[in-house]
């Protein structure tokens, strides 16, 4: 659901979160989020969706060749893991200081 007053969608995951893949070739695998790409609603996850890049020799890579690296995954295929390591949906509520915080719907605990 798009927000009217801010074009960037509010996402359920952030950089550094532990997630589990719930659809696709890597279904069931877990990893940490490296980067979130808000424009395309995708995320780079450590060790997930590995692709082969054929590169020419350059200053950074003297030999060139085939390099394995992560490709972005759509965030709808990722589910946040709570502190116990269980996949959970998230909710948002205001804390005592009036700041919006995320919480795990399964266990009810706050997510840092």
Phi, psi and omega per residue, in radians:
X1 nan 2.093 -3.112
X2 -1.326 2.522 3.091
X3 -1.579 2.397 -3.039
X4 -1.341 -0.640 -3.012
X5 -1.559 -0.270 3.122
X6 -2.430 2.116 -3.037
X7 -1.200 -0.453 3.130
X8 -1.380 2.189 -3.100
X9 -1.237 2.579 3.064
X10 -1.418 2.104 -3.057
X11 -1.764 2.711 -3.108
X12 -1.506 -0.076 -3.135
X13 -2.201 2.719 3.110
X14 -2.326 2.910 3.060
X15 -1.065 2.323 3.131
X16 1.682 -0.232 3.122
X17 -1.235 2.593 2.994
X18 -1.566 2.268 -3.112
X19 -2.285 2.846 3.052
X20 -2.135 2.430 3.109
X21 -1.419 2.237 -3.080
X22 -1.894 -0.053 3.112
X23 -2.689 2.636 3.075
X24 1.832 -2.990 -3.080
X25 -1.116 -0.566 -3.094
X26 -1.689 0.421 -3.086
X27 -0.970 2.301 3.116
X28 1.668 -0.302 -3.128
X29 -1.342 2.652 3.140
X30 -2.072 2.612 3.102
X31 -2.928 2.984 -3.130
X32 -1.721 2.479 -3.137
X33 -1.296 2.206 3.108
X34 -1.563 -0.758 -3.062
X35 -2.690 2.529 3.062
X36 -1.994 2.231 3.126
X37 -1.846 1.742 -3.013
X38 -1.182 -0.625 -3.058
X39 -1.060 -0.697 -3.093
X40 -1.810 0.012 -3.112
X41 0.979 0.838 3.126
X42 -2.230 2.841 -3.139
X43 -2.473 2.559 3.005
X44 -1.616 2.203 -3.115
X45 -2.086 2.344 -3.122
X46 -0.977 2.084 3.056
X47 1.333 0.158 -3.105
X48 -2.010 2.493 3.090
X49 1.009 0.949 -3.123
X50 -1.326 2.266 3.106
X51 -2.147 2.785 3.108
X52 -1.729 2.217 3.100
X53 -1.915 2.185 3.057
X54 -1.569 2.047 -3.070
X55 -2.089 2.578 3.048
X56 -1.458 2.748 3.065
X57 -1.097 2.395 3.086
X58 -2.582 -3.047 -3.092
X59 -1.092 -0.643 -3.117
X60 -1.295 -0.758 -3.104
X61 -2.119 1.734 -3.020
X62 -1.076 -0.687 -3.048
X63 -1.548 -0.450 -3.019
X64 1.316 -2.713 3.096
X65 1.845 -2.800 -3.077
X66 -1.696 2.182 3.139
X67 -2.036 2.313 3.088
X68 -1.604 2.282 3.101
X69 -2.616 2.881 -3.120
X70 -1.379 2.492 3.029
X71 -1.939 2.686 -3.114
X72 -1.137 2.584 3.099
X73 -2.072 2.462 3.113
X74 -1.178 2.448 -3.030
X75 -1.199 -0.305 3.091
X76 -1.224 -0.294 3.121
X77 -1.650 0.143 -3.129
X78 -2.080 2.494 3.087
X79 -2.258 2.321 -3.104
X80 -1.174 2.496 3.069
X81 -1.803 2.373 3.087
X82 -1.399 -3.066 -3.071
X83 -1.090 -0.501 3.126
X84 -1.406 -0.144 3.128
X85 1.583 0.246 3.121
X86 -1.691 2.418 3.091
X87 -1.167 2.420 -3.090
X88 -2.609 2.674 2.958
X89 -1.408 2.868 3.120
X90 -2.096 2.700 3.023
X91 -2.206 2.936 3.106
X92 -2.199 2.404 3.071
X93 -2.583 2.802 3.112
X94 -1.548 2.410 3.108
X95 -1.554 -3.001 -3.091
X96 -1.080 -0.561 -3.126
X97 -1.409 -0.044 -3.140
X98 1.479 0.221 -3.141
X99 -1.675 2.484 3.129
X100 -1.348 2.165 -3.133
X101 -2.183 2.709 3.106
X102 -1.631 2.560 3.053
X103 -2.434 2.643 3.135
X104 -1.355 2.212 -3.126
X105 -1.225 -0.505 -3.113
X106 -1.252 -0.867 -3.053
X107 -1.778 -0.364 -3.127
X108 1.492 -0.042 -3.108
X109 -1.404 2.665 -3.132
X110 -1.282 2.576 3.104
X111 -1.900 2.193 -3.110
X112 -1.228 nan nan
